[in-house]
Amino acid sequence: MTTAVMDSEHRSGRCFFTSMAVVMIAAALVGFAPSFYLRGLVHYPRPNPTLNALVVLHGMMLSLWLLVFYMQTLLIGAGRRDLHMRLGIGGMLLAAAMIPVMYLTTVGGVARGSAPPFATALGWTAVPLAELLAYIPLIALGWRHRRNANAHKRLMLSAGLLLIAPALGRFPIAPPVLAGHAATQILALCLFIPLMIYDRRNLGRLHWATLLGFASAATATLLGIAGVAFPAWSVVASKLPGV
């Protein structure tokens, strides 16, 4: 890549990645308002189990992760790469700490009966667990390629978009049936389109990290829908540690 192309991408990237961070934060606020941020004040169109300490912790960690991502984009835009790298260490520790919390929240949701009307609590575990399986390698690769700015920022954005999919699934835009769930998850995948357009305009091609992020999210979506649709997953889920 030439120096001119790198400078062009750096300038446009300042606005793009900050804008995507704002979109993710807004999606989280709207999607999780009825069940978390504004619980009791906003109507929730599906069963809304009582929150326990683990679920609250999960929600707080997700919120903090999104805020850290937003701050990281601002620091890069301000030319404070030194602070970006320092905050990045804490952000990666937070991202790693979220992994066991995400798993425990998922299996704990079985006892809480946390599932939409069209799924059983056991079957519904396929959705967050598939997302978790996609999230782990994206975060790991994001850390590994932390010195490669082009790959790093795309991998971290992809991980963020993956985490936002559940929020979009709670938007009241589709009926509470499996087909409606599938539609909202496909909508979540569409959030990768701006990143693809950004790549084409600035690189003339899709970056490998963008392709990997989209493929990971698409695979997680398909596995989650299959787990809900086919009873066989419930049998497997019943034997998961912690269920």
C-alpha positions, -999 to 999 in steps of 0.1 A, spaced: 0 0 0 14 34 -9 19 62 16 -7 83 -2 -33 56 1 -24 50 38 -28 87 45 -62 88 27 -75 59 47 -63 74 79 -81 106 73 -114 90 63 -110 64 90 -112 90 117 -148 97 109 -159 63 98 -148 42 128 -161 69 153 -194 69 134 -196 31 136 -189 33 174 -218 58 178 -241 35 158 -232 5 180 -238 25 212 -271 38 199 -282 2 189 -273 -11 223 -292 17 241 -323 12 220 -322 -26 219 -315 -32 256 -335 -3 270 -366 -24 279 -346 -52 295 -317 -33 310 -311 5 307 -347 15 311 -361 -16 326 -396 -11 340 -401 22 321 -403 8 286 -426 -20 274 -408 -53 265 -426 -74 239 -413 -107 251 -407 -125 285 -385 -103 306 -369 -124 334 -357 -108 366 -321 -96 363 -295 -112 386 -261 -99 395 -244 -119 367 -267 -104 340 -262 -69 354 -224 -75 353 -227 -87 317 -246 -56 307 -222 -33 324 -192 -49 308 -207 -48 273 -216 -11 279 -180 -3 290 -165 -22 261 -185 -1 236 -175 31 254 -138 20 253 -141 13 216 -156 48 211 -128 64 231 -102 45 211 -115 59 179 -114 94 193 -78 90 205 -66 78 171 -84 107 155 -67 131 179 -33 116 171 -29 102 207 -16 68 197 3 65 230 -29 68 250 -47 46 226 -22 18 232 -24 22 269 -62 21 270 -60 -8 245 -44 -30 271 -73 -24 295 -98 -29 266 -83 -62 257 -83 -74 293 -120 -63 295 -127 -82 262 -111 -113 276 -129 -110 309 -162 -109 291 -157 -144 277 -165 -164 309 -192 -139 319 -209 -143 285 -208 -181 288 -221 -181 324 -249 -156 315 -259 -179 287 -261 -211 306 -276 -193 336 -304 -181 313 -318 -216 312 -328 -215 348 -341 -180 344 -362 -190 314 -346 -164 292 -359 -170 257 -383 -155 232 -417 -171 227 -406 -192 197 -377 -209 215 -370 -230 245 -345 -218 271 -322 -246 262 -325 -241 224 -320 -204 228 -285 -209 242 -273 -217 206 -276 -180 197 -253 -164 223 -229 -194 223 -225 -192 185 -218 -155 189 -192 -163 216 -174 -188 194 -171 -161 167 -161 -134 192 -132 -153 207 -110 -156 176 -118 -120 165 -106 -106 198 -76 -129 198 -66 -119 163 -73 -83 172 -46 -85 200 -22 -104 178 -24 -78 150 -24 -48 174 6 -34 155 -12 -37 122 -36 -8 124 -56 -17 93 -63 -53 105 -67 -44 142 -94 -18 138 -114 -40 114 -112 -70 137 -122 -50 168 -151 -34 149 -162 -68 137 -162 -80 173 -183 -50 183 -208 -56 155 -211 -92 166 -220 -81 201 -246 -57 188 -266 -84 170 -286 -93 201 -296 -57 206 -309 -55 170 -328 -87 177 -347 -69 203 -359 -41 181 -397 -42 176 -395 -46 139 -404 -82 133 -430 -106 149 -417 -128 178 -413 -159 156 -383 -177 143 -386 -161 108 -387 -127 125 -356 -135 145 -338 -146 114 -348 -114 96 -334 -92 124 -301 -112 125 -297 -107 88 -303 -70 94 -275 -71 119 -252 -86 92 -260 -56 70 -240 -35 95 -209 -49 78 -220 -32 45 -206 2 55 -173 -14 64 -172 -31 30 -180 1 12 -153 18 32 -128 -8 22 -137 -6 -15 -133 32 -14 -101 34 5 -83 1 -4 -100 -8 -37 -107 -43 -22 -121 -59 9 -96 -63 36 -90 -98 49 -101 -87 84 -134 -74 70 -140 -107 52 -131 -127 83 -154 -106 105 -183 -109 82 -178 -146 77 -176 -151 115 -208 -132 121 -226 -149 93 -216 -184 106 -227 -174 141 -260 -163 127 -266 -196 109 -256 -217 138 -278 -198 162 -308 -201 139 -302 -238 134 -298 -244 171 -332 -228 178 -349 -245 149 -337 -281 155 -345 -298 189 -312 -318 187 -293 -288 201 -314 -287 232 -302 -322 241 -266 -310 237 -273 -278 256 -287 -298 286 -253 -313 291 -233 -280 290 -213 -272 322 -234 -249 344 -268 -257 330 
